[in-house]
Amino acid sequence: MPAVESSNRTKILSVLVERGLARGLALVGFVLVARWFGAEEFGRVSYVFALGAFFAPISTFGLGNVMLRYFGTGLQSRAVSLAGRWRLIWGGVCFLLFPWVYQLMAPDNPLPMGFVWLFATMFLLAWLTVGEEWMFFAKNNRNLIAAGLAGSAGNLLVRLGVIVVGGPVGWLLAVPTVETLIKGAINWFGARGRLWGRREETPDVVVESIDTTPVGRAMWRDGINFTLAGISVLILTRMDLVMLGKLAGEREVGIYAVAVQLVDMVPMVLVILVRMLGSDLVTLFRRGEEVFVDQVSRVLGPGMWVLALAAVIMFWAGPWLVGAVFGPAFAEAGRPIAVLLLAQVFVFVGLMRGQYLALVQDSKLGVWATAIGALTNIGLNAWAIPRFGVMGAAGATCAARIFMSAIIPMFVPSQRIFNRALVKALLRPWGRSAL
């Protein structure tokens, strides 16, 4: 068992390195394009991406974890096949729906519908080539990192090349299909083609003799749950951009898109770190309430206060830093970045609470809290954007995160132990005495 845990942690660290380096390459292209287009044109493109995010492969969130249950068994090939069918079905649905939704939500200066249909086609290709299975089943972690770097570099070069030909629309249409193809190919060869086959260690398993119905049910159930949760999360992270486009203007969308892209790196790192703590939280939970409260508060406290300190620093230094990197036209994004960083305090709380929800088997709370937070975000954005513009959108997102991750669970009996740890983390972030 320790060897398995160590292997999982190594895999998670490799994913963290891969995502960090890939995001660094993506940031290079992001800065170049923002400076190249200017705030208004960049906002026009970012609006379509924000709306298109709702048609990304949201139903595949976590499907790699589902398939991991069956890796090395006779059900492995069946699980991978079902995941592929799930992608094909939802990819087709999104392909047909996106142009209609864009027409419904388009700003005053919409793109021609021919470009929108091309964009939907690129999204369909991204659905079908996403490399999640290959990432989880890679033979070694070096291949995982190499795949991330090669895929991101290829994506960056293709996008910059298409811009030369097609301008802003070229950037829009260069959906990262190239990236997913490269990642998939490298990790496929790293797994030595064993993704659809049985492991050599289990030659006695006969696939045809196994009832695969439970696998299909699990994939269907988890796919629906992940889709609903993914939509709620996307509302929390992207609806503010869409509503800015409708209630403010494309310039405001461009400025806010810079803030969102820069802050998006933080939750990605937080997700990986919390996953690394998963097995430790199980051990602490089994050791009793006082031990769990004490140790979890010592993880929550420093993380929350460090993020809050970063938000304060960015509030004063952000306009200068963003202006220096992206140009004076985007300096206004500095202070929304500070507000969004403050929201990451409660993203961290929500991720840690999600681990606790799994321990107490109360996953429904996570679904309901996320849905309520998403609706709260829509309502607050509708009120705040006409009054405060970009800062209103950032403030609405932050308030929705606080409401979802900290306020709602305070009134849920199953969350009593975690709530104790949260209060202690706020009052004594580095303390050891129990409340």
C-alpha positions in Angstrom: 0.0 0.0 0.0 2.7 2.6 0.8 4.2 2.0 -2.6 0.9 2.7 -4.3 0.5 5.9 -2.3 4.0 7.0 -3.2 3.3 6.3 -6.9 0.1 8.3 -6.8 1.9 11.2 -5.2 4.6 11.1 -7.8 2.0 11.1 -10.5 0.3 14.1 -9.0 3.6 16.0 -8.7 4.3 15.2 -12.3 0.8 16.5 -13.3 1.6 19.7 -11.3 4.9 20.2 -13.1 3.3 19.5 -16.4 0.4 21.8 -15.9 2.6 24.6 -14.5 5.0 24.5 -17.4 2.2 24.2 -19.9 0.4 27.2 -18.4 3.7 29.1 -18.5 3.9 28.6 -22.3 0.2 29.5 -22.6 0.8 32.7 -20.7 3.5 33.7 -23.2 1.0 33.4 -26.1 -1.7 35.1 -24.0 0.5 38.2 -23.4 1.6 38.4 -27.0 -2.0 38.2 -28.3 -3.4 40.7 -25.7 -0.7 43.3 -26.7 -1.2 42.6 -30.3 -5.0 42.9 -30.4 -5.7 45.6 -27.8 -8.4 45.5 -25.1 -11.5 45.8 -27.3 -10.6 43.3 -30.0 -9.2 40.9 -27.4 -12.5 41.3 -25.5 -14.4 40.3 -28.6 -12.4 37.1 -28.9 -12.5 36.4 -25.2 -16.2 36.7 -25.1 -16.6 33.8 -27.6 -14.1 31.7 -25.6 -16.0 32.4 -22.4 -19.3 31.3 -23.9 -17.6 28.4 -25.6 -16.3 27.2 -22.2 -19.8 26.0 -21.4 -19.4 23.6 -24.3 -16.0 22.3 -23.4 -15.6 18.6 -22.3 -17.2 19.3 -18.9 -18.8 15.8 -18.7 -15.3 14.3 -18.8 -14.2 16.0 -15.6 -13.1 13.0 -13.4 -13.8 10.3 -16.0 -10.1 9.4 -15.8 -10.6 8.7 -12.1 -13.6 6.5 -12.9 -11.6 4.5 -15.4 -8.7 4.2 -13.0 -11.0 2.0 -10.9 -10.9 -0.6 -13.7 -7.3 -0.2 -14.8 -5.5 -3.6 -14.9 -8.8 -5.6 -14.9 -10.8 -7.3 -17.5 -13.2 -4.2 -17.5 -10.5 -1.8 -18.5 -11.2 -1.8 -22.3 -15.0 -1.6 -21.6 -14.5 1.5 -19.4 -12.4 3.3 -22.0 -14.9 2.4 -24.8 -17.8 3.8 -22.7 -15.9 7.0 -22.0 -15.3 7.4 -25.7 -19.0 7.0 -26.5 -19.9 9.6 -23.8 -17.5 12.1 -25.4 -19.0 11.5 -28.8 -22.6 12.0 -27.6 -21.9 15.2 -25.7 -19.6 16.5 -28.3 -22.3 16.2 -30.9 -24.8 17.9 -28.6 -22.5 20.8 -27.9 -21.6 21.1 -31.6 -25.3 21.6 -32.5 -26.2 23.9 -29.6 -23.2 26.3 -29.5 -24.1 28.4 -32.7 -27.7 28.7 -31.5 -26.6 29.9 -28.0 -24.1 32.3 -29.5 -26.9 33.9 -31.6 -29.0 34.2 -28.4 -26.2 35.7 -26.3 -24.1 37.6 -28.9 -23.1 41.2 -28.3 -23.8 44.1 -30.6 -20.9 43.3 -32.9 -21.1 39.5 -33.4 -18.9 37.3 -35.5 -20.2 36.0 -38.8 -22.1 32.7 -38.3 -19.7 30.9 -40.6 -16.9 31.5 -38.1 -19.1 30.4 -35.3 -19.8 27.1 -37.0 -16.0 26.6 -37.6 -15.4 27.3 -33.9 -18.0 24.7 -33.0 -16.3 22.2 -35.3 -12.9 22.9 -33.6 -14.6 22.3 -30.2 -16.0 19.0 -31.5 -12.5 17.9 -32.5 -11.2 19.0 -29.0 -13.9 16.8 -27.5 -12.8 13.7 -29.4 -9.1 14.2 -29.0 -8.9 15.1 -25.3 -6.0 13.1 -23.9 -7.3 12.4 -20.4 -7.1 8.6 -20.6 -3.6 8.7 -21.9 -2.5 11.1 -19.1 -3.8 8.8 -16.4 -2.5 5.6 -17.9 0.9 6.9 -19.0 3.7 4.4 -18.5 6.0 6.9 -16.7 5.9 10.4 -15.4 8.6 11.7 -17.7 6.4 11.0 -20.7 3.6 12.9 -18.9 5.7 16.0 -18.5 7.1 15.7 -22.1 3.6 15.4 -23.5 2.4 18.5 -21.7 5.4 20.6 -22.9 5.3 19.3 -26.5 1.5 19.7 -26.7 1.6 23.2 -25.2 4.5 24.3 -27.4 2.7 22.9 -30.5 -0.5 24.6 -29.6 1.3 28.0 -29.1 3.1 27.8 -32.4 0.0 26.8 -34.3 -2.1 29.6 -32.7 0.6 32.3 -33.4 0.9 31.0 -37.0 -2.8 31.1 -37.6 -3.0 34.6 -36.2 -0.7 35.8 -39.0 -3.2 34.5 -41.5 -6.5 35.1 -39.8 -5.9 37.8 -37.2 -8.2 37.7 -34.2 -10.5 35.1 -35.8 -7.5 32.9 -36.4 -6.7 32.9 -32.7 -10.4 32.1 -32.0 -10.5 29.1 -34.3 -7.2 27.6 -33.2 -8.8 25.6 -30.4 -6.1 23.4 -28.7 -6.9 20.3 -30.8 -3.2 20.1 -31.7 -2.3 20.1 -28.0 -4.6 17.2 -27.1 -3.4 15.2 -30.1 0.2 15.6 -29.2 -0.4 14.8 -25.5 -2.5 11.7 -26.5 0.1 10.4 -28.9 3.1 10.7 -26.5 1.2 9.3 -23.5 -0.2 6.5 -25.7 3.2 5.4 -26.7 4.3 5.8 -23.1 1.6 3.4 -22.0 2.9 1.0 -24.8 -0.5 0.6 -26.3 -2.0 -1.2 -23.3 -4.8 1.2 -22.7 -7.4 -0.9 -24.4 -5.9 -4.3 -23.3 -5.6 -6.3 -20.2 -2.5 -6.1 -18.1 0.1 -8.9 -18.4 -0.2 -9.6 -14.7 -3.9 -10.7 -15.1 -3.8 -13.2 -18.1 -6.5 -15.4 -16.5 -9.2 -12.7 -16.8 -11.7 -13.3 -19.6 -13.3 -10.1 -20.6 -16.3 -11.8 -22.3 -17.3 -13.6 -19.2 -17.6 -10.5 -17.0 -20.8 -8.5 -16.6 -19.9 -5.0 -17.8 -23.4 -3.5 -17.1 -22.3 -2.0 -13.7 -19.4 -0.3 -15.5 -21.8 1.4 -17.9 -24.1 2.4 -15.1 -21.2 3.9 -13.1 -19.9 5.8 -16.2 -23.4 7.1 -16.9 -24.1 8.2 -13.3 -20.7 9.8 -12.8 -20.8 11.4 -16.2 -24.1 13.1 -15.4 -22.9 14.2 -12.0 -19.7 15.6 -13.4 -21.6 17.4 -16.1 -23.9 19.1 -13.6 -21.1 20.0 -11.3 -19.0 21.2 -14.2 -21.7 23.5 -15.5 -22.1 25.0 -12.0 -18.3 25.5 -11.7 -18.2 27.1 -15.2 -21.0 29.5 -14.2 -18.9 30.5 -11.2 -15.8 31.0 -13.3 -17.0 32.2 -16.7 -20.5 33.6 -16.4 -19.1 36.9 -15.2 -17.3 37.3 -18.6 -20.5 36.5 -20.5 -22.5 38.9 -18.5 -19.9 41.6 -18.9 -20.2 41.3 -22.6 -24.0 41.7 -22.4 -24.2 44.4 -19.7 -21.0 46.4 -20.2 -18.9 46.1 -23.4 -16.1 44.2 -25.2 -13.4 46.4 -23.8 -14.4 45.4 -20.2 -14.5 41.7 -21.3 -10.9 42.0 -22.6 -9.7 43.7 -19.3 -11.5 41.1 -17.1 -10.2 38.2 -19.3 -6.6 39.2 -18.4 -7.5 39.1 -14.7 -9.2 35.7 -15.0 -6.4 34.1 -17.0 -3.7 35.3 -14.6 -5.6 34.0 -11.5 -6.7 30.7 -13.2 -3.2 29.3 -12.4 -4.0 29.4 -8.6 -6.9 27.0 -8.5 -5.1 24.6 -10.8 -2.2 24.4 -8.2 -4.7 24.2 -5.3 -6.5 21.2 -6.9 -3.2 19.3 -7.3 -2.1 20.1 -3.7 -5.4 19.1 -2.2 -5.3 15.8 -4.1 -1.9 15.1 -2.7 -3.3 15.5 0.8 -6.2 13.1 0.2 -4.7 10.0 1.8 -3.4 12.0 4.8 -6.9 13.4 5.4 -8.3 9.9 5.5 -5.8 8.9 8.1 -6.4 12.0 10.2 -10.2 11.4 10.0 -9.8 7.9 11.4 -7.6 9.1 14.3 -10.5 11.1 15.8 -12.2 14.5 15.7 -9.6 16.5 17.8 -6.7 15.3 15.7 -8.5 16.1 12.5 -9.5 19.6 13.6 -6.0 20.4 14.8 -4.1 19.2 11.8 -6.6 20.4 9.1 -6.7 23.9 10.7 -2.9 24.0 10.4 -3.2 23.3 6.6 -6.1 25.7 6.1 -4.7 28.6 8.1 -1.4 29.3 6.4 -2.9 28.6 2.9 -5.8 31.1 3.5 -3.7 33.8 5.0 -1.0 33.6 2.3 -3.6 33.9 -0.4 -5.2 36.9 1.4 -1.8 38.5 1.7 -1.2 38.0 -2.0 -4.6 39.7 -2.7 -3.6 42.7 -0.6 -0.3 43.1 -2.4 -1.9 42.8 -5.8 -4.5 45.4 -4.9 -1.7 48.0 -4.6 0.9 46.6 -7.1 -1.4 44.9 -9.6 -2.1 47.9 -11.9 1.6 48.6 -12.3 2.5 44.9 -12.8 -0.3 44.2 -15.3 0.5 47.5 -17.2 4.1 46.6 -17.5 3.4 43.1 -18.8 0.3 43.5 -21.0 0.5 47.2 -21.8 -1.2 50.4 -20.3 -4.6 49.5 -21.9 -4.8 46.5 -19.5 -3.6 48.1 -16.3 -7.1 48.4 -15.0 -7.1 44.6 -14.6 -4.7 44.8 -11.6 -7.3 45.4 -8.9 -9.9 42.9 -10.2 -7.0 40.4 -9.9 -6.7 41.2 -6.2 -10.4 40.6 -5.7 -10.3 37.3 -7.6 -7.2 36.2 -5.5 -9.3 36.9 -2.4 -11.9 34.5 -3.9 -9.2 31.8 -4.1 -9.1 31.8 -0.3 -12.6 30.2 -0.4 -11.8 28.1 -3.5 -9.1 26.5 -1.2 -11.7 26.1 1.6 -14.1 24.5 -0.9 -11.5 22.0 -2.2 -10.6 20.9 1.3 -14.2 20.7 2.2 -14.8 18.5 -0.8 -12.3 16.0 0.5 -14.2 16.0 3.9 -17.5 15.6 2.1 -16.2 12.3 0.6 -15.1 11.2 4.1 -18.6 11.7 5.6 -20.3 10.6 2.4 -22.3 13.8 1.9 -21.5 14.5 -1.8 -25.0 15.9 -2.4 -24.1 18.9 -0.3 -21.3 19.7 -2.7 -23.6 19.6 -5.7 -26.3 21.7 -4.1 -23.8 24.3 -2.6 -22.1 24.7 -6.0 -25.5 25.1 -7.8 -26.6 27.7 -5.2 -23.3 29.5 -5.5 -23.7 29.6 -9.3 -27.2 31.1 -9.1 -25.9 33.6 -6.5 -23.1 34.6 -8.9 -25.6 35.3 -11.7 -27.8 37.4 -9.5 -24.9 39.4 -8.0 -23.4 40.0 -11.5 -26.7 41.3 -12.8 -26.8 43.8 -10.0 -23.1 44.8 -9.7 -21.9 44.9 -13.4 -24.1 47.9 -14.4 -23.0 49.8 -11.3 -19.3 48.9 -10.9 -18.2 47.3 -14.2 -15.2 45.0 -14.1 -14.8 45.4 -10.3 -18.4 44.5 -9.9 -17.9 41.2 -11.7 -14.9 40.3 -9.6 -16.7 41.2 -6.4 -19.8 39.2 -7.4 -17.6 36.1 -8.0 -15.8 36.6 -4.7 -19.1 37.0 -2.7 -20.6 33.8 -4.4 -17.5 31.8 -3.4 -17.7 33.0 0.2 -21.4 32.1 0.3 -21.0 28.7 -1.2 -17.8 27.5 0.6 -18.1 29.1 4.0 -21.6 30.4 4.8 -24.0 27.6 3.5 -22.1 24.7 5.1 -22.1 26.4 8.5 -25.7 25.4 8.8 -25.3 21.8 7.8 -24.9 19.3 10.7 -22.6 17.0 8.8 -20.1 19.8 8.5 -19.6 20.5 12.2 -16.1 19.0 12.4 -14.8 20.8 9.3 -16.4 24.0 10.4 -14.5 23.8 13.7 -11.3 23.4 11.7 -12.2 26.4 9.5 -12.9 28.7 12.5 -9.7 27.6 14.2 -7.7 28.2 11.0 -9.1 31.8 10.8 -8.4 32.6 14.5 -5.1 30.6 15.0 -3.6 29.7 11.6 -0.4 28.4 13.1 -1.7 27.4 16.5 -1.9 23.9 18.0 -4.4 24.2 20.8 -7.9 22.8 20.1 -10.9 25.1 20.2 
